[in-house]
Amino acid sequence: MMYRVFIFLLIPLTITACGGTQIKKETLSNIRTINIHPNIERPEEPYIQGKIDPISGFLLGPLGAGFSSAMSTMSAGEIFNKFMSVNNINIATIVNNEYKKTLIKSGRFKVSNKGDAVLKLKINTFGYGNSDSFSDNNLRRPLLNIEATLIQNNQVIWSKTEYVTNMSDLTTAYNINDLANKPDLLIKSYSEAASVVAKLALSELLIK
């Protein structure tokens, strides 16, 4: 099974994969509550692989025909970013929510504004790619790379970078036409990817 196959020629996730700082057992045992830092860094635009004609077509509706000339000079990432903006889709909010859900569901930690430690999240890469590396079959899967850092008393006590690519069978493949016509599906897809990454990253904190 292709869980997290990384295709270097197709997807430029120029990040250290799964690296990080191990946490001491005695340090972890004293942490009961975690504050997720509200400011999450992210790239200016997503990485997009494959045709996005349906996304471009959607934008011509709310933004008008005058936007057509502007799109001719925009990259696929810029167009997709505009699509997300028009539909109020915020990748940082989605990532925050999924990490919070993972922590709460574990029962190991509580999430509070005044935690014993602060969890900082940084989105290194996000976007969509072909689900088939050898053809453009209109099916897209999300790709997401997130660096998580746990800070206590201004010191990094744990960090982990995890990711999921468009070649992974841990996420659902959606037709690009459906993603364009049903923006809520995009939220669902990103949420699924963020949940996978959060569980991979936080697993070592939750089992100790």
C-alpha positions, 0 to 999 in steps of 0.5 A: 500500500502506498501510504506516504509515497514521495514523488520528487519529480512531481511534488516539490515538498522541499522540507525535512520529512519527519525530522524533529526534536524528541521530548523527554519523558519527564517533561511530557509527564508534566504537561496537561494542557496545551495552547495552540498558537493562533498564528499559523505560517503558510505559503502565499499560494498552494502547490497545484498540479494538473489542469484546473479549468473548472476552478478558473471557470467557477471564478468567472461567475462571481468575479465577472468576465473582466477577471478573465484577462487577469487570470491569463497572467496568474499561476495555477497556485494563484488561481486556486488561492483566489478560489479559496479566498472567494469561498472563505476557505482558510487552510490555517483555520482547518489545520488548527481545528484538526490538531485541536480535535486530535489533542482533545480526542486523545484524552491525554491533553486539554486545549486551553489559552493558558496551557503548560506548553504552546504548540506552534504550527507552520504549514510548509506546503499545501495544495493538490496533485494528480492521484495518478502520477502517470496520467491526468485523470481529473482526480485530485488528492490533497498534499500537506506538510506541517511542522509542529513545535512544542514550546515551554518556557521559551524553549523548544521541547519537541518538534515534528514535521509530518506530511501526506502527499497526493500519492497517499491512500490515506486521503480521498481522491476527488474529481476536480469538477466536484471540487470546483462546484462544491467548495465544501468538498474542498474543506472536507478534503483539506480537513481529512489531510490535516487530520492524517498529518496531525495524528502522525505528528502527535502520535509520539506525544499521545502514547507516552 
